[in-house]
Amino acid sequence: MRFRRICLSFLSLAVVAGITGLIVSARSGASAARVSQPVQASEIFPSLYFRITERGMEPKRLTVKPGRYFVAIDNDSGFNEVDVKFDTQGGARLVSAQLIPGRRKWRGLVVLTPGRINLTDPGNSNRRVTLDVSDK
């Protein structure tokens, strides 16, 4: 029941993001992501949810298909500041976000292409997620 409620919440957020024309910027030249175009209100896309806790990030590993995703990250760790980085296996930085008091959540659209992406907090080696992006 809780999982269904979370999924419905993200679907609602995705629709709101589409209506407002949310755009996520990614560093140019990154091979595993590109800057999203404005989202049409009629578009629905899958979501990925990551939670930062005292023990690390959840989930630890995911395999997803290439495409555009609504990504949500919540800092429930109790730490005041958490830096989050999306990097390709080759080291290209896709997204960088700082979760600070008063801004403990990050939301955005990310286009994932085949390869491996690491979601990390450089300040804590336990905070790591590996995303395997594959057509298989």
Secondary structure, DSSP 4 states (H G I P E B T S, - for coil): -HHHHHHHHHHHHHHHHHHHT------TT-SS--PPPPPPTT----EEEEEEETTEEESSEEEE-SEEEEEEEEE-SS-S-EEEEEEETT--EEEEEEEBTTB-EEEEEEEE-SEEEEEEETTEEEEEEEEEE---
